[in-house]
Amino acid sequence: MNSNAVIAIHGGAGTILRTSMSASAEADYHAALNAVLSAGQRVLAEGGSALDAVSEAVRLLEDCALFNAGHGAVYTAAGTHELDAAIMDGRTLDAGAICCVKRVRNPVLAARLVLERSDHVLFAGEGAEAFAAAQGLEFVDNSYFDTDARYRQWQVAREQQRPMLDHDAATLASAASNVNEPTPHEPIDPNRKFGTVGAVALDRHGHLAAATSTGGVTNKQVGRVGDTPLIGAGCYADDATCAVSTTGSGEMFMRMVAAYDVAAQMAYRQVSLEEAAHDVVMNRLPKIDGRGGLVAVDVHGNVTLPFNTEGMYRGFARLGEAPVTAIYR
């Protein structure tokens, strides 16, 4: 049995500045990250698979209103919610994904069932919902995903007439709510947009898995799909190299096939997880204005959580050790 079992998660990256976050809000994020990591850690401790651990972690992140996935998803330009998710098993290279669903309570569970019960990898829109319904998954009204905080961010984005990463929208909305406080950071431009949640894990059997889920971009056009449900862009896992979940400007991560690039560099350049992930996030993505980060773990239990933005909600937990969480650099 592998003694290096570990889980790592992220809750999105972007313009997250101390000046725009209260102490109580900061404590809420740390508590939420800690709870999710503890749940994933329990799955691994009980001998559960990496696939089980990332499924549970991302399901809990989807249920937490603090993050842009599931309940807490951002609004589209039409004032609705469209959700994407993906999951991958490093043991078999099996993968499942869904995109543009509006009524599936936990998209990551639907993605898991695509992996397990379908000959396909990706379902979209009505087809994805029909598949999820046939599997007996829980459906909710689209308004279930509403939150006051995301609604305020949407109003700000509409006034700016642009889509924006959810944490950048939150920063701007926070500043706008207090006219005496200066805006701590200009909102990112339309090509720098995304916010998401994800998890990677190495289980006690030595297998890897990754999962990613998102509500997309604040004020995004209806039907827009980012990197999250695209295997190799927002999510990738291979026992031969690593498991990766990304967050950031989705279009750029798609163009760079960012998650797979980490694994490919390890395989073909024979570099470490740390070096491969650093190169993708700090060198390759910035060349096309790609902003964001990723969490990754390799088969030896090494963990890396690089990002090139002001902050990224993140953390990891090894068996028998207290979870470690962070927000800023």
WOBEL-V670941 format. One record per backbone hydrogen bond with DSSP energy under -1.0 kcal/mol. CO is the residue of the C=O (numbers start at 1). NH is the residue of the N-H. If there is no record, write none. Layout:
co = [CO	CO]
nh = [NH	NH]
This chain:
co = [5	6	7	8	9	10	12	14	14	17	18	22	23	24	25	26	27	28	29	30	31	32	33	34	35	36	37	38	39	40	41	42	43	44	49	50	51	52	53	54	55	56	57	58	59	62	64	67	68	70	75	76	80	83	84	85	86	87	88	89	90	94	96	97	98	99	101	103	106	106	107	108	109	110	111	112	113	114	121	123	124	124	125	126	127	128	129	130	131	132	133	138	141	142	143	145	147	148	149	150	151	152	153	154	155	156	157	164	165	166	167	168	169	170	171	172	173	175	178	189	193	197	198	199	200	201	202	203	204	207	208	209	210	211	212	213	214	217	218	220	221	227	227	230	230	232	234	235	236	238	242	243	244	245	247	248	249	249	250	251	252	253	257	258	259	260	261	262	263	264	265	272	273	274	275	276	277	278	279	279	280	285	285	286	291	292	293	295	296	297	298	302	304	306	311	313	314	315	316	317	318	324	326	327]
nh = [319	202	317	200	315	198	313	16	311	20	21	26	27	28	29	30	31	32	33	34	35	36	37	38	39	40	41	42	43	44	45	46	48	47	53	54	55	56	57	58	59	60	61	62	63	71	67	69	215	73	219	79	76	101	214	98	212	96	210	93	239	89	87	123	85	125	83	140	109	110	111	112	113	114	115	116	117	118	97	99	127	128	129	130	131	132	133	134	135	137	136	105	144	145	146	72	151	152	153	154	155	156	157	158	159	160	162	218	169	170	171	172	173	174	175	176	177	178	181	192	250	213	10	211	8	209	6	206	2	203	90	201	88	199	86	197	84	220	164	77	224	230	234	233	234	260	246	232	244	241	238	297	236	295	293	250	252	253	254	255	256	258	261	262	263	264	265	266	267	268	269	276	277	278	279	280	281	282	283	284	285	288	290	289	249	308	247	245	304	243	301	298	296	294	14	11	326	9	324	7	321	316	314	312]
